[in-house]
Each structure stands twice: as structure tokens, then as C-alpha cells.
Amino acid sequence: MPYSLTRQPDLSRIFTYFFEIYFTLLFYDRGRKNVSFFQRGGFFMIRRKHWISFVVSCLTAISLVGCGSQETGGSTNDTLIFAVAPDGGAFSSRDSSGKLTGFDIELVESIAAKENLKVEWKEMKFNGIIPALQAKQVDGAAASITIREDRKAVTNFTDPYFDSGLVMVVKKDSPISSIDDLKDKTIVAKQGTSGLEKANELAKEKGAKVKILEDEATLYMDVEAGGSDVLINDFPFVANKIKSGTAANLKIVGDKLTGEEYGIAIAKGKEDLLEKFNKHLKEMKENGEYQKLYDKYFGSN
């Protein structure tokens, strides 16, 4: 279950459960519902069947308190559950052995390790991440998430850890060179992203159409196959795709459409965890650890 501060059992609740259950069993007998405890000869004269009731009551009380602790979010584990939406880019992907790797993965795991915490990654579609954070199904998320006011209303974000921005991508032989060439063209973007918001904005301004896809890789394939004229996506993803050769027939046109910052999302109610992440993120930037990780995936600036 998601990480939370360790909570000790409530002893008063244990005794309450015990006495309620035990005395109910003790005073109830076939055909004699209100027999006094003292009429039975006191504690040491209790019948064997009531000693059995005594043991059962104890076990039941302890189990009930245990269940109650789980329901209120108590946890003794040292594992963080983080959402991720691996799309094969530099931020998160699976290597040849199937292991999750990438800039986001290593950054979060490095920060968690400084608090002696492990990270359990929960894969999901990008548009399912914010709902999962709201529902407290995960402690946090690292998926190149742009910090936006609407998202900040429902989840917390660390200080920015990556400067990004949206760009337009077209085929190398496309006549499109700027947003002024978008009239009657089809813009494709990924579901639930700021790229889709920008696509809708430009479509309204320039008289274009919008196509929505759910997977990162299909955006590039759709443009290359002629299904769409232009895609809008975050610059680091696009640059990585083109550099790796998986989108060699595409090019970036025009200037960045926006200036954006990525943040690590932390669920509301976990401000202590947010504070720890911000502390270690700042330290990593100051001591060069962050830059070393950045250079590993994006090269030095």
C-alpha cells in the first residue's frame, strides 16, 4: 500500500473490542440470556467453553484493530508507489532485459534512496496518472508531467526538475514551416497532455483539425504515414526520437510554442514526502549529481 508514517496499534481499542465481544459471549447462554458473571462463580470458575470464548475474543479484537489501522492508511513498509507512463524515450523506457530505466526513473530512485526508501513503479496510461494521484492509489508520479495550475489544484509538485517546451514536428518534405501554415491541416497530439491543449488552441485560431492518440510512438508514425500533417509534443521527447533515428524522416519547425517545466507529482496529504523530495532535489543540483544524470540521458549543454 502507499507509503505513510508508521502508526502504532491503539491499545484502548483492543481492550474495547475484547470486553465487548467476550462479555457478550460470557453472559449469553442457551435459555439464560442475562445470567450474572458473579452467579457463575467469578473469573476462576468460568466454564471451559468460556475460556475458549476468551481466546477467540482476544484474537478477534487484535485482528479487528489491525484491519482498522489499514483502513486509516497506516503502513509499516518503506516503499513508495510511483506512477509512470514509459513510452520508450529518455525519461522512461524498458531496456533489453525489460527493466525500467530513464532519467525520471533514476532521479526518483536516487532521491528515495537518500531516505532509505524503495520505489515500486506502477505503469499506466499518462491520462490515468492525475486521477490515480487524486484517488491516493499512488504516492507520486514521474512521467515528464508539466506543472500547470489545474494540476496543482489536485496534486502537489516538487520544484521544477526539467525545463521543456512544446514544438511542432512535420515530415522533412512538408511545406509547413510555422503556425501560420496550419489552416485545414490535421494536428496530432497525445491524450491528456499540454500538447493536446496547445493543439486545440491552434486548431481554433488557425482553422485546423485535431487528432488524439494515446501512445507516444504512434504520434510519429501517424505523421510519417500521412495520417496527420503535424504533431505537437515536448521538445526533449522529439529531440530524442529524431536523434535516435526512430523518427529520422521528421523535423522540428519554428520556435518553441511554450516554455514549460516538469515536476515530480506528489499526492495531496503527503507534504512531508514533498518536503524531502524538494530538499534532495536541491542538493543534487548543487553537488553536481543532477547534472551528471542529465548528461547521461541528454548530453551536456
PEWO-V508529 format. One record per helix or strand. SS is the DSSP state (hx for helix, st for strand). FROM is the first residue (numbers start at 1). TO is the last residue. If there is no record, write none. Layout:
# PEWO-V508529
SS/FROM/TO  SS/FROM/TO
This chain:
# PEWO-V508529
hx/11/27  st/29/29  st/32/32  hx/38/40  hx/43/45  hx/48/71  st/79/84  st/93/94  st/100/101  hx/103/113  st/118/123  hx/126/134  st/140/141  st/146/146  hx/149/152  st/156/157  st/162/164  st/166/171  hx/179/181  st/186/190  hx/194/206  st/209/213  hx/216/224  st/230/234  hx/235/244  st/250/253  st/260/262  st/265/266  hx/271/287  hx/289/298
